[in-house]
Amino acid sequence: MISILEASEGTLGGPSLAERMHLAFSTEGKLAQSPQFEYRPQQQRMAQLVAGALEKNKPLVVEAATGVGKSLAYLVPAVEYALEQGRKAIICTHTINLQEQLIHKDIPIVKKIVGPFHAELLKGRSNYLCPTRLKNAYSHSGDLFSSSETAELQLIEDFFRDNPSATLSEMDFTPGARVWSLVCSEPHACTPRRCPPGSGCVYQDVRRRMADADVLVLNHTLFFTLLASADEGPLADDTNFIFPRDFVILDEAHTIENIAAKAFGIHVSESNIRFELGRLYNPKTRKGFFQSLGEQDGIREVSQSIGMVESFFRTAENACKFTGPYGKEFRIREPGLTEDTLSLPLQRVARIAQKSGDAAKSEGQKLELLDIAKRLANLRVAISAFLDQSEEGHVYWAERSGGDNKVVSFHSAPIDVAPKLESIFFTGTKACVFTSATLGVGDDVKLKYFRNRVGAYKAQAETIESPFDFKKQMKLYLVKRMPEPGRPEYQDAMVEQIEYFLGLSKGRAFVLFTSYSQMTALADRMEDFCLDHGWRLLVQGRGMPRHQMLHEFKKDTHSILFGTDSFWTGVDVPGEALSNVIITRLPFAVPDHPVTASRMEYLEEQGLNSFSEYSVPEAILKLRQGVGRLIRTQSDKGMVVILDNRILTKPYGRAFMASLPDCPTEIVG
């Protein structure tokens, strides 16, 4: 295929992809034909860098600040290269917002530039309804579901009859976990053979289109799942990622270390085990596959196992020294937290499920039972691996969650993911690009901190500055006189300062917190203040989903949003609706979380200062993310307020200041 970006002398001996990207993003290039095009040398440079990395089959780490237009800067060369070389471009993001932006906004623009190509968005399997499983669930609904669950099954069928290509997130109601688990796509029952073309199975249709697609858009978690899962195939050999000869671009790459650590660890919960057992038999409703088959031995074993689950996890909980009734994590430093009284009961149930599946006359029931047997076997292996702490270099911990803080789960994660990521991405001749608006800390222009965290020790690293004029668009306020957080007058001072700066911006503000309890306490105190000024106060965790909060915030231009962790990053509110970002505290990670603590200990063992080598850089990256919510376009203007005086009084404050945009700064009080 000869692309419209191809030089007149043809492909043989013509200009390189990087040279063609320089032209494409210039004032004389194809992009310039669009009235919306705005020449940005930063965007042009990034497109050239990406093109060069792809042509040379080399890794690239590039920080592209807000305003560079990095999506087009990597999409245009990636698509062009994929089409020319017959290779698949895999684009990975962290947030659903960016995935949908790429598919619905950016990729249509790219098609106007390079010509037609095939792009697909893939979500995780469990987001898709499987018509085959829905049909099977209906045929055994009397034995599997209570009357309310059967009604929910009808609602699911009604919705998908009217919206056949929809996914779980697009439904107008949220189905219960148990019902959805029996109708969503799963490898055992939702297969190309059982869900052939014309069956209406959206997941298998997407998978078939994937094979022919030039570009795939995934999220990071799904990428790592596919990387590790042979039954999701087709997997490539060790010189590529998921498909033969593919290449990958990871946007929002600042999240990769934590995503990878979770992907490479153990996760098993009390509720998950109860859930799988309950699919076989629920003693309260007397429903399930064993009930359907009249499998009395199975019913007895499940009933006994449910009691063993309760006993095992309560014993484990008592062995953990959780800090009070509200303590959520406890690090487990030695093997043998408690006796493994659960593996044998799970094994007995799994064997009966396997035997029942082999004997089942219904193909649907057979596959469901064999799948549950496999899941129970995997849970048994995970429990054993956790109690034995069989993985070297991992940190192990227990968590409590749920409304009454009584649901216990076990977790592990590698303390250092860099060696694993290095072997996946940065050895051999693999083309991959890691990019984000925030990868650097302080004056770290070669992104050494980030590269060391992800194993990109020898990868090319570049920093591209924002084209925004922060000196004209943004003002920074630093508040010097603030009491220490533990002092009684601290809350009063916080309320006073937030009210003052909200007055300057007439609402229209994000107030970002590092503590959920502090956020809710201040929100309670400021309700009347906001009401008196006619400003709507939106508070995270008070019943409204995150996406709806953002929608309401954008709609009401003088509203105020109080948010914690998830509002520091991945949120895009251009225009006057967001004119003020108030940072209540420098976002240092809680040092006693097992993963954070283990990473800091690991650095100390190497003779390094964990605070300066880990805590400060991580907090700088998070602060940069929070500050980056303010200026999203060339016309945006506003203020950033930092209420934590440590940025002025502590030696490490200089590193925080060096990482912020160059803009007018006023020290208050």
WOCOR-V202475 format. One line per field, one symbol per residue. ss: DSSP state (h for helix, s for strand, l for the rest). phi: phi as a letter, one per 30 degrees, with the letter a starting at -180 (. if undefined). psi: psi as a letter, one per 30 degrees, with the letter a starting at -180 (. if undefined). A space follows every 50 residues. Layout:
BEGIN
ss=???
phi=???
psi=???
END
This chain:
BEGIN
ss=llllllllllllllllhhhhhhhhllllllhhhlllllllhhhhhhhhhh hhhhhhllsssssslllllhhhhhhhhhhhhhhhhlllsssssllhhhhh hhhhhhhhhhhhhhllllssslllhhhlslhhhhhhhhhlhhhhllhhhh hhhhhhhhhhhhlllllhhhllllllhhhhhllsllllllllllllllll lhhhhhhhhhhhllssssshhhhhhhhhlhhhllllllllllllllssss llhhhhhhhhhhhlllssshhhhhhhhhhhlsllllslhhhhhllhhhhh hhhhhhhhhhhhhhhhhhhlllllllllssslllllllllllhhhhhhhh hhhhhhhhhlllhhhhhhhhhhhhhhhhhhhhhhhhhhlllllsssssss slllllsssssssslllhhhhhhhhllllllssssslllllllllllhhh hhhhlllllssssslllllhhhhssssssllllllllllhhhhhhhhhhh hhhhhlllsssslllhhhhhhhhhhhhhhhhhllllsssllllllhhhhh hhhhhllllsssslhhhllllllllllllssssllllllllllhhhhhhh hhhhhllllhhhhhhhhhhhhhhhhhhllllllllllssssslllhhhhl llhhhhhhlllllsssssl
phi=.cdddddddiddidddeddddedeccdcdddddddddbdbedddddeddd eddddchbdbcbdbdejdideddcdddddeddddcicdccccbccdeded dddccddedddddcjdaccbcccdeddcdceddddddddbddccbddddd ddedddddddddbdcdcedcddacdddddddcbddbedccbeddbdejdi dddddddddedcddbccbceddeddddccddcgdccddcbccceidbbbc dhddcdedddeddcccbbbedddeddddddacedchckddddcidddded ddeddddddeddddddddddcddidcdcbbdccbdieaddccddeddddd ddddddddcddddddeddddddedddddddddddddddhdcdicccacbc bjecicccbcbbaddbdeedddddccciccdabcbadbbcbicddchded dddcicecddbbccddddcddccbbccccdcbddeddeddddddeddddd ddddchihbcccccbdddeddddedcededddcicdccbeicjcdedded dddddcdcdbccbcedcdbicbbdjdecbacccdbddddddcdedddddd deddddicddddcbddedddddddddddddccbdcdblbcccccdddccc ededddddccedbebbcch
psi=kjlffklfgaejgalleeeeeeeeglffaeeffkffkjkjfeeeeeeeee eeeeefhllkkkkjlkfehfeeffeeeeeeeeeefhlkjjkklekeeeee eeefeeeeeeefefakljkkkklleffkkjeeeeeeeefgeefekleeee eeeeeeeeefefifgllefflgljlleeeeffflkkeefileefilkffg jeeeeeeefeefkekkjlleeeeeeeefjeffakklagfadelkgllkkj lhfffeeeeeeeegakjkleeeeeeeeffekjfefhlleeeefhieeeee eeeeeeeeeeeefeeeeffkikjafgkfkkkjfklhelkigfeeeeeeee eeeeeeeefkfkeeeeeeeeeeeeeeeeeeeeeeeeefhfkkglkklklk aleghfjklkllkkejfeeeeeeeeglaikjkkkllfjflkbgifgheee eefgghegkkkkkklkfkiffffkkkkkjejklkffkefeeeeeeeeeee feeeghbhkkjklfkeeeeeeeeefgeeeeeefgkkjkkkghfkleeeee eeeeejfglkkklbeffflgkjilafejgkjjjekkikkjfgkeeeeeee eeeefggljfeffeeeeeeeeeeeeeeffdjflffklalkkjgjfffffk efeeeeefflkjlkkkkk.
END
